[in-house]
Amino acid sequence: MAAQIDFTSREQLNDLAGKVRRIILDTGHFLAESTLSSIEQKEGHANFVTDMDVKVQEMLVKALTPLVPGAVFLLEESDTKPDITEFAWIIDPIDGTQNFINEYRLSAVSVGFVHRQEGLIGIVYNPFMDELFMGIKGQGATLNDRPIKVSEKPMEKAIISIGTAPYYEELHDKSIAALTALYPLCADFRRTGSAALDLCYIACARQDGYFEYRLCPWDYAGASVILSEAGGKISQIGQTDWDYTRSCGIAAGNPRIFNNFLSIVDR
């Protein structure tokens, strides 16, 4: 049974977030200072896992387990997919593995802490740029301890980012169709290769909208808390209820563009 944590207590949640923050910083530093030694092909075209994905995940699980006894883990590099009935850690050890392999510097350690289907803590850390995004339920979001908020840009001035995983070939045409529809309406496009960072970039007003037609929970869990706490909007495409165990499409944006943006990508 999970520990009886009063997640409505600001003090208790802050204490837990502080401990998680230190763990992620230490793990991120290990990642940035380590040397990649093996790359393996996973299912699907251009879908990879490295030895560092596995090592970072193991480090996080070991360090986080004592913090909330009984909490389950939903992990990218694991075949076990537990139900989230109480507390859960949702972890992507390296979001942006292809970037990591190519030394592109846009990769992040992502951790979300949820209670049932409510995100309580989200931390996304890019150790290659030393940028740590954090959101705590009801307490706002920060980048390196400075408060952040989404932009108020209209669609015609918006920077839109997209995720286009090459291993989901059946979604290629749909992704291009959405880009074609958005192209005359927005200012420009970006593609970072990391869903977690894209969502965080909306949170800190570097970008204004993001969509991808299939993500796993570890891709978006941590960043969803950060984005929501920064005043952004996020939706699981085609779904009316939120479910942190669901692989799904994700659309996100600042409140000014979100409804129109969602109507375009959710066709």
Rosetta silent file (secondary structure, phi, psi, omega in degrees, C-alpha in Angstrom):
SEQUENCE: MAAQIDFTSREQLNDLAGKVRRIILDTGHFLAESTLSSIEQKEGHANFVTDMDVKVQEMLVKALTPLVPGAVFLLEESDTKPDITEFAWIIDPIDGTQNFINEYRLSAVSVGFVHRQEGLIGIVYNPFMDELFMGIKGQGATLNDRPIKVSEKPMEKAIISIGTAPYYEELHDKSIAALTALYPLCADFRRTGSAALDLCYIACARQDGYFEYRLCPWDYAGASVILSEAGGKISQIGQTDWDYTRSCGIAAGNPRIFNNFLSIVDR
SCORE:     score description
SCORE:     0.000 S_00000001
   1 L     0.000  138.843 -179.561    0.000    0.000    0.000 S_00000001
   2 L   -68.663  152.380  179.202    1.248    3.471   -0.865 S_00000001
   3 L   -61.282  149.952  178.590    2.252    5.816    1.918 S_00000001
   4 L   -82.479   87.627 -179.594   -0.426    8.139    3.271 S_00000001
   5 L  -100.159  130.283  177.197    0.834   11.380    1.793 S_00000001
   6 L   -84.527   86.369 -174.852   -1.252   14.503    2.164 S_00000001
   7 L   -72.418   -4.572  172.610   -0.714   15.758   -1.374 S_00000001
   8 L   -85.445   -9.568  179.720   -2.951   18.774   -0.608 S_00000001
   9 L   -80.394  117.303  179.926   -0.325   19.935    1.899 S_00000001
  10 H   -59.678  -42.319 -177.140    1.845   22.603    0.309 S_00000001
  11 H   -64.837  -44.913 -177.437    4.679   21.930    2.732 S_00000001
  12 H   -68.842  -39.513  179.012    4.737   18.174    2.165 S_00000001
  13 H   -67.916  -39.369  177.098    4.520   18.471   -1.604 S_00000001
  14 H   -63.329  -40.248  179.341    7.292   21.097   -1.644 S_00000001
  15 H   -62.928  -44.778  178.328    9.507   18.868    0.477 S_00000001
  16 H   -63.812  -44.288 -179.593    9.001   15.943   -1.885 S_00000001
  17 H   -60.707  -38.334  178.645    9.585   18.141   -4.958 S_00000001
  18 H   -63.571  -40.243  178.191   12.846   19.408   -3.483 S_00000001
  19 H   -66.544  -42.307  179.240   14.102   15.859   -2.972 S_00000001
  20 H   -65.015  -40.121  179.021   13.105   14.847   -6.511 S_00000001
  21 H   -57.294  -45.644 -179.274   14.783   17.929   -7.920 S_00000001
  22 H   -65.089  -39.107  178.483   18.115   17.010   -6.312 S_00000001
  23 H   -62.949  -44.315 -177.766   17.851   13.438   -7.584 S_00000001
  24 H   -69.427  -38.076  175.869   17.162   14.579  -11.151 S_00000001
  25 H   -60.862  -46.928  179.720   19.990   17.121  -11.084 S_00000001
  26 H   -62.218  -42.602 -179.705   22.447   14.456   -9.930 S_00000001
  27 H   -66.986  -41.136  177.950   21.170   11.981  -12.519 S_00000001
  28 H   -62.620  -40.546  177.550   21.290   14.573  -15.282 S_00000001
  29 H   -62.960  -40.375  175.553   24.861   15.479  -14.435 S_00000001
  30 H   -59.120  -44.291  179.590   25.779   11.792  -14.625 S_00000001
  31 H   -61.064  -48.016 -175.599   24.149   11.604  -18.063 S_00000001
  32 H   -66.263  -27.151 -176.351   25.920   14.693  -19.384 S_00000001
  33 H   -95.746   -3.859 -176.026   29.312   13.490  -18.162 S_00000001
  34 L   -92.893  164.073  179.765   28.990    9.891  -19.364 S_00000001
  35 L  -109.460  128.832  177.029   30.063    8.317  -22.641 S_00000001
  36 L   -67.024  130.666 -177.632   27.598    6.478  -24.841 S_00000001
  37 L  -123.776  -16.551  177.846   28.793    2.907  -25.399 S_00000001
  38 L  -151.015  146.195  178.378   25.914    0.970  -26.972 S_00000001
  39 E  -132.473  130.375  178.449   22.855    1.589  -29.155 S_00000001
  40 E  -123.068  147.184  177.559   20.148   -0.983  -29.815 S_00000001
  41 E   -83.039  127.890  171.891   17.253   -0.931  -32.277 S_00000001
  42 L   -96.345 -177.122 -178.977   13.779   -1.140  -30.742 S_00000001
  43 L   -63.641  133.287  177.816   10.603   -1.984  -32.630 S_00000001
  44 L    99.942  155.793 -178.833    9.977    0.350  -35.553 S_00000001
  45 L   -66.726  132.226  174.830   12.130    2.396  -37.915 S_00000001
  46 L    57.044   38.751  178.308   14.711    4.694  -36.258 S_00000001
  47 L  -116.132  111.487 -168.818   13.575    3.783  -32.739 S_00000001
  48 E  -123.151  157.375  168.836   16.586    3.357  -30.471 S_00000001
  49 E  -133.688  140.310  179.486   17.590    2.690  -26.876 S_00000001
  50 E  -112.684  167.490  175.957   21.081    3.270  -25.502 S_00000001
  51 H   -61.462  -27.528 -179.460   22.928    1.912  -22.508 S_00000001
  52 H   -74.344  -32.384  173.056   22.507    5.345  -20.921 S_00000001
  53 H   -55.434  -46.702 -177.190   18.700    5.164  -21.155 S_00000001
  54 H   -68.041  -45.162 -178.030   18.867    2.000  -19.058 S_00000001
  55 H   -64.967  -43.466 -179.936   21.455    3.289  -16.569 S_00000001
  56 H   -64.658  -42.213  178.087   19.649    6.581  -15.971 S_00000001
  57 H   -60.900  -43.836  179.476   16.330    4.816  -15.482 S_00000001
  58 H   -62.171  -40.178  178.274   17.873    2.434  -12.958 S_00000001
  59 H   -62.575  -44.062 -178.799   19.391    5.348  -11.047 S_00000001
  60 H   -65.324  -45.761 -179.903   16.069    7.183  -10.893 S_00000001
  61 H   -60.491  -45.079 -179.283   14.083    4.167   -9.757 S_00000001
  62 H   -61.195  -41.970 -176.032   16.604    3.376   -7.018 S_00000001
  63 H   -77.948  -33.417 -175.951   16.637    6.960   -5.719 S_00000001
  64 H   -83.828  -27.138 -175.117   12.898    7.649   -5.972 S_00000001
  65 H   -53.189  -44.542 -178.026   11.601    4.367   -4.505 S_00000001
  66 H   -70.676  -17.499 -174.039   12.207    5.275   -0.822 S_00000001
  67 H   -69.313  -37.370  179.852   10.515    8.672   -1.136 S_00000001
  68 L  -135.365   84.551 -178.268    6.976    7.291   -1.502 S_00000001
  69 L   -55.718  131.421  179.402    6.825    3.664   -0.350 S_00000001
  70 L    93.865  -12.145  177.656    4.332    1.680   -2.386 S_00000001
  71 L   -67.363  142.653  179.560    4.250    4.065   -5.348 S_00000001
  72 E   -91.949  167.077 -179.653    4.355    2.289   -8.712 S_00000001
  73 E  -122.294  129.004  171.414    6.609    3.087  -11.659 S_00000001
  74 E  -110.262  111.862 -166.749    5.554    3.597  -15.266 S_00000001
  75 E  -123.579  144.095  176.851    8.812    3.442  -17.229 S_00000001
  76 L   -64.802  -48.317 -174.792    9.834    3.782  -20.852 S_00000001
  77 L   -92.904   60.812  178.740   12.456    1.050  -20.696 S_00000001
  78 L  -156.758  145.362  176.741   10.241   -1.602  -19.096 S_00000001
  79 L   -87.826   -7.934 -179.093    7.703   -4.142  -20.294 S_00000001
  80 L   -88.959  126.990  179.642    5.641   -3.724  -17.108 S_00000001
  81 L  -124.380   88.119 -175.722    2.779   -1.230  -17.356 S_00000001
  82 L   -73.311  156.210  170.921    1.097   -0.955  -13.935 S_00000001
  83 L   -74.363  145.893  177.558   -2.302    0.594  -13.271 S_00000001
  84 L  -100.562   93.316  179.475   -2.193    3.956  -11.535 S_00000001
  85 L  -100.131  -23.604  176.559   -4.608    3.524   -8.647 S_00000001
  86 L  -134.282 -109.912 -178.270   -2.749    5.681   -6.106 S_00000001
  87 E   -96.422  144.420  179.971    0.722    7.239   -6.408 S_00000001
  88 E  -149.856  144.465  168.700    2.970    6.715   -9.424 S_00000001
  89 E  -100.303  130.575  178.104    6.258    7.878  -10.877 S_00000001
  90 E  -118.469  117.376 -165.318    6.239    8.213  -14.673 S_00000001
  91 E  -126.697  132.231  165.284    9.775    8.339  -16.052 S_00000001
  92 E  -116.789  109.021 -175.346   11.514    8.962  -19.347 S_00000001
  93 E   -65.276  -36.330  174.007   15.247    8.573  -18.647 S_00000001
  94 E  -141.295  101.857  173.168   16.225   10.315  -21.899 S_00000001
  95 E   -87.666  117.905 -171.362   13.517   12.085  -23.842 S_00000001
  96 L   101.357   47.413 -178.182   15.130   12.787  -27.189 S_00000001
  97 H   -62.780  -39.909  178.545   17.294    9.665  -27.498 S_00000001
  98 H   -61.975  -39.470  175.157   18.028   10.313  -31.172 S_00000001
  99 H   -61.247  -43.309  179.461   19.238   13.791  -30.231 S_00000001
 100 H   -60.563  -44.244  179.504   21.407   12.268  -27.502 S_00000001
 101 H   -59.877  -36.555 -176.253   22.953    9.804  -29.947 S_00000001
 102 L   -96.524   11.217  178.397   23.790   12.666  -32.304 S_00000001
 103 L    54.351   44.839 -175.169   25.041   15.036  -29.561 S_00000001
 104 L   -89.514   -9.871  172.949   22.296   17.501  -30.463 S_00000001
 105 L    71.331    8.043  175.102   21.947   18.821  -26.878 S_00000001
 106 L  -114.339   70.089  177.463   18.139   18.713  -26.896 S_00000001
 107 L  -136.589  152.376 -174.436   17.547   15.752  -24.598 S_00000001
 108 E  -146.979  150.613  167.138   16.032   15.674  -21.136 S_00000001
 109 E   -88.482  127.110 -175.897   15.410   13.572  -18.055 S_00000001
 110 E  -125.325  129.143  177.807   11.666   13.681  -17.386 S_00000001
 111 E  -134.446  128.299  171.769    9.832   12.657  -14.203 S_00000001
 112 E  -117.253  139.650  175.729    6.159   13.059  -13.386 S_00000001
 113 E  -117.404  120.989 -173.685    4.625   12.242   -9.996 S_00000001
 114 E  -127.984  153.121  171.612    0.897   11.610  -10.100 S_00000001
 115 E  -118.029  112.592 -172.268   -1.895   10.594   -7.767 S_00000001
 116 L    56.199 -113.910  179.483   -4.456    8.561   -9.685 S_00000001
 117 L  -113.357   26.029  178.867   -4.948   10.808  -12.731 S_00000001
 118 E  -112.448  121.400  177.797   -3.819   14.085  -11.157 S_00000001
 119 E   -76.692  125.103 -177.671   -0.334   15.380  -11.876 S_00000001
 120 E  -103.459  -42.411 -178.639    1.297   16.662   -8.703 S_00000001
 121 E  -137.169  136.978  172.881    4.941   17.249   -9.634 S_00000001
 122 E  -134.298  129.332  176.868    6.659   17.528  -13.000 S_00000001
 123 E  -134.174  128.244  177.199   10.387   17.988  -13.531 S_00000001
 124 E  -128.683  122.276 -174.841   12.161   18.066  -16.891 S_00000001
 125 E  -125.818  121.159  172.319   15.913   18.625  -16.911 S_00000001
 126 E   -98.870   99.015 -175.552   18.149   19.214  -19.917 S_00000001
 127 L   -71.683  -17.661 -178.472   21.627   18.725  -18.436 S_00000001
 128 L   -76.679  -20.719  174.601   23.358   19.697  -21.677 S_00000001
 129 L  -118.678    3.629 -179.534   22.006   23.255  -21.328 S_00000001
 130 L    51.576   51.322  177.460   21.588   23.125  -17.545 S_00000001
 131 E  -119.297  118.842  179.971   17.883   24.008  -17.744 S_00000001
 132 E  -115.434  115.688  176.426   15.565   22.560  -15.128 S_00000001
 133 E   -97.568  135.694  179.536   11.823   23.039  -15.543 S_00000001
 134 E  -142.316  138.780  173.953    9.615   22.278  -12.565 S_00000001
 135 E  -131.752  137.105  177.213    5.898   22.451  -11.856 S_00000001
 136 E  -124.784  130.650 -176.252    4.116   21.745   -8.575 S_00000001
 137 L   -48.781  121.538  177.225    0.342   21.378   -8.439 S_00000001
 138 L    77.556    5.386 -174.673   -1.216   24.705   -7.475 S_00000001
 139 L  -126.704    8.861  177.486    2.138   26.444   -7.079 S_00000001
 140 L    86.549 -175.723 -176.746    3.168   27.509  -10.565 S_00000001
 141 E  -131.108  152.966 -178.321    6.098   26.576  -12.757 S_00000001
 142 E  -137.674  157.742  168.134    9.744   27.593  -12.881 S_00000001
 143 E  -123.924  114.412 -175.083   12.824   27.434  -15.087 S_00000001
 144 L    49.790   45.314  174.930   15.972   27.288  -12.965 S_00000001
 145 L    74.494    4.278  175.857   13.892   28.593  -10.034 S_00000001
 146 E  -101.105  133.428 -178.692   12.528   31.586  -11.959 S_00000001
 147 E   -59.879  141.646  177.975    8.736   31.731  -12.497 S_00000001
 148 L  -127.907  153.490  177.090    7.567   31.095  -16.063 S_00000001
 149 L  -141.685  152.180  176.086    4.304   31.711  -17.917 S_00000001
 150 L   -68.506  164.115  179.304    3.009   30.872  -21.378 S_00000001
 151 L   -77.652  173.150  173.373    2.834   33.576  -24.038 S_00000001
 152 L  -118.744   24.903 -177.175   -0.244   35.513  -25.114 S_00000001
 153 L   -68.228  142.341  171.856    0.617   35.471  -28.806 S_00000001
 154 L   -77.613  170.070 -176.012   -2.182   35.124  -31.376 S_00000001
 155 H   -57.349  -39.781 -175.547   -2.009   32.386  -33.994 S_00000001
 156 H   -67.527  -14.871  177.101   -0.495   34.611  -36.679 S_00000001
 157 H  -110.980    6.300 -172.091    2.529   35.254  -34.431 S_00000001
 158 L   -81.084  140.297  168.501    2.734   31.758  -32.955 S_00000001
 159 E   -94.643  119.675 -176.720    5.715   29.402  -33.173 S_00000001
 160 E  -108.836  132.919  176.452    4.307   25.889  -33.556 S_00000001
 161 E  -111.903  155.532 -177.267    6.305   22.734  -32.868 S_00000001
 162 E  -137.911  146.258  169.390    5.562   19.207  -34.041 S_00000001
 163 L  -107.364  135.828 -176.490    6.670   15.710  -33.171 S_00000001
 164 L  -137.408   71.715 -178.696    6.958   13.255  -36.072 S_00000001
 165 L   -59.792  119.669 -176.023    8.162    9.880  -34.818 S_00000001
 166 L   -68.098  -16.442 -178.074    9.381    8.031  -37.934 S_00000001
 167 L   -83.444   -2.732  172.078    8.475    4.647  -36.446 S_00000001
 168 L  -108.174   73.663 -172.820    4.728    5.415  -36.706 S_00000001
 169 H   -61.409  -29.030 -178.004    4.583    5.389  -40.502 S_00000001
 170 H   -68.729  -11.141 -179.200    0.774    5.281  -40.526 S_00000001
 171 H  -103.587    0.060 -176.926    0.711    8.815  -39.047 S_00000001
 172 H   -58.824  -51.914 -175.183    3.027   10.468  -41.580 S_00000001
 173 H   -63.626  -39.498  179.711    0.304   11.738  -43.929 S_00000001
 174 H   -64.227  -40.809  178.957   -1.866   13.002  -41.070 S_00000001
 175 H   -63.558  -44.874 -179.916    1.042   14.955  -39.577 S_00000001
 176 H   -66.239  -37.159  177.908    1.902   16.570  -42.915 S_00000001
 177 H   -62.939  -40.935  178.332   -1.755   17.451  -43.530 S_00000001
 178 H   -66.343  -41.101  176.283   -1.940   19.245  -40.185 S_00000001
 179 H   -61.006  -42.046  179.506    1.271   21.150  -40.935 S_00000001
 180 H   -61.763  -39.909  179.183   -0.120   22.155  -44.318 S_00000001
 181 H   -69.542  -34.493 -177.589   -3.286   23.489  -42.680 S_00000001
 182 H   -81.555  -25.373 -171.115   -1.329   25.400  -40.035 S_00000001
 183 L   -52.136  -47.692 -178.914    1.353   26.781  -42.355 S_00000001
 184 L   -77.904   -6.197 -173.675   -0.530   29.880  -43.592 S_00000001
 185 L   -99.047  -25.333 -173.008   -1.938   30.616  -40.133 S_00000001
 186 L  -112.364  179.279 -178.672    1.140   30.746  -37.882 S_00000001
 187 L   -81.765  -40.721 -177.098    4.523   32.474  -37.838 S_00000001
 188 E  -173.621  171.421  179.384    6.791   29.431  -38.172 S_00000001
 189 E  -116.302  157.664  171.100    7.430   25.795  -37.214 S_00000001
 190 E  -139.416  155.362  170.756    9.996   24.037  -35.027 S_00000001
 191 L  -142.699  107.628 -175.833   10.891   20.392  -34.391 S_00000001
 192 L   -88.823  -28.147 -174.624   13.153   19.709  -31.415 S_00000001
 193 L    89.354    7.795  176.960   12.884   15.912  -31.235 S_00000001
 194 L  -138.747  111.958  179.261   11.828   15.985  -27.566 S_00000001
 195 H   -62.538  -41.041 -179.195    8.154   16.161  -26.613 S_00000001
 196 H   -59.775  -44.380  179.774    9.013   17.003  -23.010 S_00000001
 197 H   -69.776  -38.817  177.498   11.120   19.988  -24.045 S_00000001
 198 H   -57.157  -45.437  179.633    8.550   21.173  -26.588 S_00000001
 199 H   -65.387  -38.634  177.282    5.888   21.310  -23.870 S_00000001
 200 H   -67.923  -33.299  178.678    8.286   23.089  -21.524 S_00000001
 201 H   -68.737  -30.225  170.453    9.155   25.581  -24.244 S_00000001
 202 H   -67.118  -41.743 -178.536    5.486   26.497  -24.472 S_00000001
 203 H   -58.824  -35.191 -178.403    5.481   26.880  -20.684 S_00000001
 204 L  -102.596   14.079  171.725    8.313   29.433  -20.831 S_00000001
 205 L    71.930   18.503  171.732    6.941   31.208  -23.948 S_00000001
 206 L   -78.102  -30.602  176.613    9.662   30.122  -26.384 S_00000001
 207 L  -130.635  169.108 -172.627    6.986   28.333  -28.392 S_00000001
 208 L  -124.812  -19.832  178.062    3.234   28.714  -28.509 S_00000001
 209 E  -154.639  155.349 -179.209    1.754   25.408  -29.681 S_00000001
 210 E  -152.455  142.469  170.986    2.730   21.763  -30.070 S_00000001
 211 E  -147.663  150.837  171.328    1.182   18.586  -31.411 S_00000001
 212 E  -153.777  140.015 -170.317    2.138   14.979  -32.001 S_00000001
 213 E   -86.535   -8.197  171.669   -0.229   12.188  -32.941 S_00000001
 214 E  -154.538  116.907  175.283    1.203    9.435  -30.767 S_00000001
 215 E  -131.446  156.721  173.311    3.099    9.768  -27.512 S_00000001
 216 L   -97.462  160.284 -175.315    3.566    7.494  -24.527 S_00000001
 217 H   -54.180  -38.138 -178.192    2.821    8.673  -20.971 S_00000001
 218 H   -68.598  -19.486  177.679    6.497    9.135  -20.086 S_00000001
 219 H   -69.862  -34.168 -171.010    6.880   11.518  -23.026 S_00000001
 220 H  -120.673  -10.811 -170.790    4.388   14.038  -21.651 S_00000001
 221 H   -59.282  -56.618 -178.104    3.665   13.287  -17.955 S_00000001
 222 H   -61.776  -46.526 -177.040    6.236   15.522  -16.285 S_00000001
 223 H   -67.815  -26.826  179.551    5.922   18.349  -18.789 S_00000001
 224 H   -63.178  -36.522  177.815    2.115   18.320  -18.611 S_00000001
 225 H   -68.142  -44.500  179.751    2.286   19.471  -14.988 S_00000001
 226 H   -60.162  -47.594 -178.569    4.814   22.180  -15.831 S_00000001
 227 H   -63.041  -46.195 -179.488    2.756   23.457  -18.762 S_00000001
 228 H   -62.043  -40.995 -179.734   -0.517   23.509  -16.836 S_00000001
 229 H   -70.987  -19.460  176.076    1.097   25.329  -13.926 S_00000001
 230 L   -88.580    2.939  177.454    2.507   27.901  -16.376 S_00000001
 231 L    94.665    9.662 -179.575   -1.015   28.676  -17.591 S_00000001
 232 L   -87.281  170.784  177.707   -0.989   26.526  -20.725 S_00000001
 233 E  -115.027  141.530  178.995   -3.607   24.187  -22.138 S_00000001
 234 E  -144.728  141.495 -177.767   -3.031   20.538  -22.986 S_00000001
 235 E  -141.097  145.961  169.367   -5.315   17.839  -24.352 S_00000001
 236 E   -85.541  113.533 -170.241   -5.111   14.176  -25.284 S_00000001
 237 L   -57.873  128.343  177.307   -6.280   14.364  -28.893 S_00000001
 238 L    80.837    5.019 -177.622   -9.649   12.750  -29.471 S_00000001
 239 L  -117.277  146.782  178.298  -10.215   12.046  -25.769 S_00000001
 240 L   -98.909  -20.392  178.401  -12.643   13.668  -23.334 S_00000001
 241 L  -118.823  154.367 -179.565  -10.978   12.433  -20.141 S_00000001
 242 L   -93.278  136.783 -178.893   -7.319   12.577  -19.086 S_00000001
 243 L  -144.416  112.197 -177.373   -5.471    9.317  -18.472 S_00000001
 244 L   -72.009   -4.691  176.097   -1.780    9.192  -17.591 S_00000001
 245 L   -96.597   -0.042 -170.174   -1.549    5.543  -18.651 S_00000001
 246 L   -92.485  131.467  164.965   -2.701    6.286  -22.204 S_00000001
 247 L   -84.553  129.667 -168.535   -0.582    6.376  -25.352 S_00000001
 248 E  -164.418  174.952  168.779   -2.243    9.074  -27.422 S_00000001
 249 E   -81.186  151.568  179.509   -1.923   12.213  -29.465 S_00000001
 250 E  -129.573  134.101  170.990   -1.143   15.416  -27.573 S_00000001
 251 E  -125.757  138.793 -178.227   -2.010   19.011  -28.431 S_00000001
 252 E  -147.701  155.798  178.418   -0.878   21.931  -26.298 S_00000001
 253 E  -178.277  175.465  173.134   -0.698   25.680  -26.522 S_00000001
 254 L   -72.930  155.862 -174.410   -1.177   29.038  -24.923 S_00000001
 255 L   -60.578  -26.879 -176.534   -4.832   29.796  -24.060 S_00000001
 256 L   -67.870  -35.209 -176.848   -5.186   32.410  -26.803 S_00000001
 257 L  -104.204  -11.579 -162.708   -4.614   29.949  -29.656 S_00000001
 258 H   -59.412  -49.291 -175.303   -5.480   26.622  -28.076 S_00000001
 259 H   -61.380  -44.502  178.471   -9.109   26.063  -29.110 S_00000001
 260 H   -65.990  -42.607  179.548   -8.482   27.014  -32.737 S_00000001
 261 H   -60.479  -47.509 -179.043   -5.221   25.073  -32.784 S_00000001
 262 H   -62.666  -38.560 -179.564   -6.874   21.945  -31.371 S_00000001
 263 H   -63.714  -27.854  179.858   -9.682   22.127  -33.908 S_00000001
 264 H   -79.868  -43.907 -176.227   -7.106   22.037  -36.722 S_00000001
 265 H   -83.969  -17.636 -179.750   -4.957   19.170  -35.456 S_00000001
 266 L  -101.808   63.168 -179.411   -7.892   17.101  -34.143 S_00000001
 267 L  -115.619    0.000    0.000   -9.524   16.366  -37.513 S_00000001
